[in-house]
Amino acid sequence: MGRPCRTGMAWYGANGPLDVQERRLGRDGPSVAVIGFGAWPIGGGMGAVDERDAIKTLHHAFEQGVTLVDTAE
């Protein structure tokens, strides 16, 4: 199966559009997809990661439509 990617407000997978819910953060915060990017491993939480690779990974996630990055341990 192909990886989902996001164009505008629609997510697409190998079989066409996906229905990905969004939720508002708090009362006045931004609307983000309920699927987020877990960034703890690229911060070194699971071993050393080259900073350039970490930045490239984040840029790729944003290009695919990620709107929520979870940095918590």
JOGIBEL-V291557 format. One record per backbone hydrogen bond with DSSP energy under -1.0 kcal/mol. CO is the residue of the C=O (numbers start at 1). NH is the residue of the N-H. Records with the same first field share a line. If there is no record, write none. Layout:
BEGIN
CO=NH ; NH
END
This chain:
BEGIN
5=12
7=10
10=7
11=18
12=5
13=16
16=13
18=20
21=34
23=32
25=29
30=25
32=23
37=70
40=43 ; 45
41=44
44=47
50=54
51=55
52=56
53=57
54=58
55=59
56=60
57=61
58=62
59=63
60=64
61=66
62=65
64=6
68=37
70=39
END
